[in-house]
Each structure stands twice: as structure tokens, then as C-alpha cells.
Amino acid sequence: MKITEKSDVYSYGVVALEVLTGRRAVEADPGYNDGPGVHIVDWVKMMKRSHHQPSIEILDSRLRGLADPLIQEMEQVLGIALLCVNPNPGERPTMKDVVALLLEVQHPLEDQYTKMSQPLIGST
């Protein structure tokens, strides 16, 4: 496989799914003791198909008790992650687009928290 920006975007999407779901990229399938396991992208797509409100069921159970605005933000980030793992590399966003989408997710209530901490990436 050739490493490209689009493969990096896919990898970012997988990592984002791992953070949001609390699952590893590949987990053993309980139905198959020594099977190859279920890839997180396939698991998320299966969950989205099988639930009426899939996003909350996909999120790590430790995150489900958070305030509704934060849950909505995580659901939006889930959507961005799914764009990143599109099977067609040409349809994946660029990382610049991903950053722009993530900046749009920020909820106004977060302003009180961002004022208390330093940004991770400073403008120098």
C-alpha cells in the first residue's frame, strides 16, 4: 500500500473512532473464538445500520452521561470520522478540510473551558 495524504486521513478517522467508541481498531468477535476480529470501521457501519438512534449507541458508554451539547458534538465528530474512512480515497476530505469541520463543531458553551487552558498549537 502506498502512503498518501488520503491514507493518513483514513488513519485519523480510525483513531477518532477508537477515541469515540472506546474500542480498539480490531477487536475479537465473540462469535468467532479464533477469528480475525471485527474492524472498527465495519463495526460502526453495522451499528449505524442496526439502530434508530445509532450515534449514542456507538459512543463509549463512559461518555453517554455527558451533557446533551457535548453528546451532539461527539456525534458530529463521529460523522467527520466516517467521512475520513470512506472506502473511496478520492471522496475523503483533506486534513485541512477535517480541521475546518472540527472547528465548526465547537459549541459556544466550550468557550468557558477554552479560556482556562492554553491552546495545544500556538500561533508563532
One Martini backbone bead per residue (centre of mass of N, CA, C, O) as a GRO file, in nm:
protein
  124
    1MET     BB    1   0.097   0.036   0.022
    2LYS     BB    2   0.043   0.370  -0.029
    3ILE     BB    3   0.144   0.663   0.110
    4THR     BB    4  -0.098   0.913   0.185
    5GLU     BB    5  -0.308   1.152   0.266
    6LYS     BB    6  -0.558   0.962   0.252
    7SER     BB    7  -0.438   0.751   0.452
    8ASP     BB    8  -0.414   0.949   0.688
    9VAL     BB    9  -0.713   1.014   0.708
   10TYR     BB   10  -0.800   0.729   0.772
   11SER     BB   11  -0.635   0.700   1.032
   12TYR     BB   12  -0.773   0.928   1.179
   13GLY     BB   13  -1.056   0.803   1.174
   14VAL     BB   14  -0.983   0.556   1.344
   15VAL     BB   15  -0.891   0.707   1.596
   16ALA     BB   16  -1.155   0.856   1.644
   17LEU     BB   17  -1.323   0.598   1.682
   18GLU     BB   18  -1.169   0.494   1.926
   19VAL     BB   19  -1.233   0.733   2.114
   20LEU     BB   20  -1.551   0.731   2.088
   21THR     BB   21  -1.589   0.403   2.156
   22GLY     BB   22  -1.350   0.238   2.315
   23ARG     BB   23  -1.213   0.090   2.080
   24ARG     BB   24  -1.048  -0.104   1.883
   25ALA     BB   25  -0.964  -0.147   1.562
   26VAL     BB   26  -0.939  -0.459   1.656
   27GLU     BB   27  -1.181  -0.703   1.748
   28ALA     BB   28  -1.300  -0.958   1.883
   29ASP     BB   29  -1.529  -1.200   1.800
   30PRO     BB   30  -1.745  -1.372   2.002
   31GLY     BB   31  -1.837  -1.580   1.764
   32TYR     BB   32  -1.509  -1.597   1.714
   33ASN     BB   33  -1.246  -1.713   1.871
   34ASP     BB   34  -1.016  -1.722   1.605
   35GLY     BB   35  -1.075  -1.483   1.458
   36PRO     BB   36  -0.999  -1.174   1.302
   37GLY     BB   37  -1.214  -0.977   1.357
   38VAL     BB   38  -1.337  -0.641   1.410
   39HIS     BB   39  -1.356  -0.362   1.247
   40ILE     BB   40  -1.443  -0.047   1.337
   41VAL     BB   41  -1.575   0.040   1.074
   42ASP     BB   42  -1.770  -0.199   1.051
   43TRP     BB   43  -1.905  -0.164   1.328
   44VAL     BB   44  -2.021   0.121   1.286
   45LYS     BB   45  -2.187   0.056   1.034
   46MET     BB   46  -2.360  -0.161   1.170
   47MET     BB   47  -2.477   0.023   1.392
   48LYS     BB   48  -2.612   0.230   1.203
   49ARG     BB   49  -2.808   0.013   1.071
   50SER     BB   50  -2.934  -0.110   1.369
   51HIS     BB   51  -3.027   0.189   1.453
   52HIS     BB   52  -3.217   0.468   1.513
   53GLN     BB   53  -2.993   0.585   1.737
   54PRO     BB   54  -2.668   0.528   1.687
   55SER     BB   55  -2.461   0.720   1.819
   56ILE     BB   56  -2.504   0.654   2.123
   57GLU     BB   57  -2.430   0.344   2.084
   58ILE     BB   58  -2.130   0.401   1.985
   59LEU     BB   59  -2.051   0.530   2.221
   60ASP     BB   60  -1.893   0.544   2.490
   61SER     BB   61  -2.036   0.473   2.791
   62ARG     BB   62  -1.866   0.699   2.950
   63LEU     BB   63  -2.006   0.942   2.763
   64ARG     BB   64  -2.331   0.935   2.796
   65GLY     BB   65  -2.357   1.142   3.064
   66LEU     BB   66  -2.337   1.384   2.914
   67ALA     BB   67  -2.411   1.657   2.782
   68ASP     BB   68  -2.588   1.718   2.503
   69PRO     BB   69  -2.385   1.905   2.354
   70LEU     BB   70  -2.151   1.697   2.370
   71ILE     BB   71  -2.289   1.468   2.222
   72GLN     BB   72  -2.335   1.623   1.959
   73GLU     BB   73  -2.036   1.665   1.902
   74MET     BB   74  -1.959   1.365   1.888
   75GLU     BB   75  -2.148   1.304   1.651
   76GLN     BB   76  -2.003   1.494   1.455
   77VAL     BB   77  -1.726   1.356   1.474
   78LEU     BB   78  -1.827   1.089   1.369
   79GLY     BB   79  -1.896   1.196   1.088
   80ILE     BB   80  -1.607   1.280   1.017
   81ALA     BB   81  -1.478   1.003   1.050
   82LEU     BB   82  -1.649   0.872   0.822
   83LEU     BB   83  -1.529   1.043   0.597
   84CYS     BB   84  -1.230   0.936   0.641
   85VAL     BB   85  -1.336   0.613   0.585
   86ASN     BB   86  -1.374   0.612   0.305
   87PRO     BB   87  -1.329   0.377   0.056
   88ASN     BB   88  -1.290   0.638  -0.120
   89PRO     BB   89  -1.024   0.839  -0.137
   90GLY     BB   90  -1.148   1.074  -0.319
   91GLU     BB   91  -1.385   1.127  -0.081
   92ARG     BB   92  -1.191   1.231   0.106
   93PRO     BB   93  -1.078   1.448   0.303
   94THR     BB   94  -0.882   1.676   0.400
   95MET     BB   95  -0.714   1.789   0.669
   96LYS     BB   96  -0.810   2.077   0.635
   97ASP     BB   97  -1.111   2.001   0.632
   98VAL     BB   98  -1.119   1.861   0.904
   99VAL     BB   99  -1.041   2.105   1.072
  100ALA     BB  100  -1.279   2.281   0.985
  101LEU     BB  101  -1.498   2.089   1.091
  102LEU     BB  102  -1.403   2.084   1.388
  103LEU     BB  103  -1.439   2.392   1.437
  104GLU     BB  104  -1.757   2.381   1.391
  105VAL     BB  105  -1.825   2.203   1.648
  106GLN     BB  106  -1.786   2.410   1.840
  107HIS     BB  107  -1.925   2.506   2.130
  108PRO     BB  108  -2.008   2.785   2.306
  109LEU     BB  109  -1.969   2.651   2.595
  110GLU     BB  110  -1.652   2.607   2.559
  111ASP     BB  111  -1.533   2.888   2.614
  112GLN     BB  112  -1.494   2.855   2.925
  113TYR     BB  113  -1.267   2.631   2.886
  114THR     BB  114  -1.062   2.770   2.684
  115LYS     BB  115  -0.979   3.008   2.879
  116MET     BB  116  -0.827   2.810   3.094
  117SER     BB  117  -0.655   2.719   2.844
  118GLN     BB  118  -0.415   2.625   2.640
  119PRO     BB  119  -0.322   2.583   2.342
  120LEU     BB  120  -0.175   2.330   2.161
  121ILE     BB  121  -0.152   2.541   1.917
  122GLY     BB  122   0.044   2.788   1.841
  123SER     BB  123   0.103   3.119   1.726
  124THR     BB  124   0.431   3.184   1.557
   0.00000   0.00000   0.00000
